[in-house]
């Protein structure tokens, strides 16, 4: 059961994502409490609007006590809570930022706190800080729904998404160099023929959820791991078999607008061209001003300077905006909640006018299409279908079924191919290792081994010094984990926080940082599992660094 509900600071319902089970649960509660009836699913347009309004009203009535309780505990007592457990086994999580409160309800293998943060991140990618757009724009709300659905689906089928780490396709160095040269030429063409500076362009080639190549133009900032994971989700969101193989949309990275162009080519490859719209300065200035206004307490000393800089930017040729001229700040406004809300709405309208302008999407579309076609013709597609050189290791270690090793400093993983062609339920159950291990890691369990009579699962996370000696975790780590967040990258700094605050020796110099998932047959003894896992991890970790060892050198 999954539900995601977004409210603004006036407790107005802005957005709802719900699966079938959540809808049925809400309907059951509604009937029990004798709330207003909701028209059926099949109805005319007027009835559909009536049904949606009725559903929104019911949701607001059901969640109103939770909203009130959360806000009172947070604002009056400074004692907010992240989540509560319900009688039916589901968990309700709360996530508040810049006046918006997101409530996520989840059951089974989905962690509600993690779902809340991922959903909020998706919404920010879709409409930046102007989340109220989700209530009035079907385009934005439908895109948010599509991306949340895709994320939930990939968590049950993609190792990179469920572990939030990057998997690179095993291709030889010669082919890799050839592809990077092609992408370098493509970025240069965008600059020469389209006037798009190289420091605004990124090109990625993705195969399903694995990385084939990433090239960023000279002078551009490097894409963060969570941004790349989001692009992988976007690439997998569209059903290329039922619609066009080419898609373009406007997204926001750190509230800066980008156009993203996706082309599905042969062999299941996606070419992604990401172009910053040239509004970085004004977008970041608007967002900084908005954060100062929304902060608690309001950052009164920063607002005049930030507003002055913003107005200076908008007075540049062809960038004069009427909304900015009406932005007037008076210090006494900070004592009037209504005046602050009105000022905040003015800033958001300005952000929407500048950064969510649909016309941004159509800049250089034809040129980007030609560049993508050139890339498709130039990359050696057939050479990308290389066998995974890690798979034979499964035959060397008795009882070994599967493993995943992740370098948590760079969030890069290596793993054999998943044998998805197996007919039995073995590999349908194997996703337990990720979901269960991360839940227990959230509780402070850094080493875990359990058996379900079909498979035996093990998980470990550790940090080493320069001499490859494992560093000791804090004895009371299970108490500390509440401050680290959920074990993820998207919307959480867990792994970084763990490295900084989880070690017993605070002055230790962490050099290596690994996470290892391993699956054996259930008949394998625990002692053999522990021994094999340690030997395998020590052997493989040198190959996770491209500069140290290559996968083709394993045998």
Helices and strands as residue ranges (DSSP letters): E 2-7, E 13-18, H 20-32, H 45-75, E 83-85, E 91-97, E 100-106, H 112-127, H 133-136, H 138-154, H 159-163, E 166-167, H 173-194, G 198-200, E 201-207, E 210-216, H 225-237, E 246-253, E 256-264, G 266-268, E 269-276, H 280-294, H 300-314, H 322-325, G 331-335, H 337-355, G 358-362, H 365-378, G 381-384, H 393-396, E 400-407, E 412-415, H 426-429, H 432-442, E 447-451, E 455-464, H 477-480, G 481-483, H 494-501, E 512-521, H 526-540, G 541-544, G 551-553
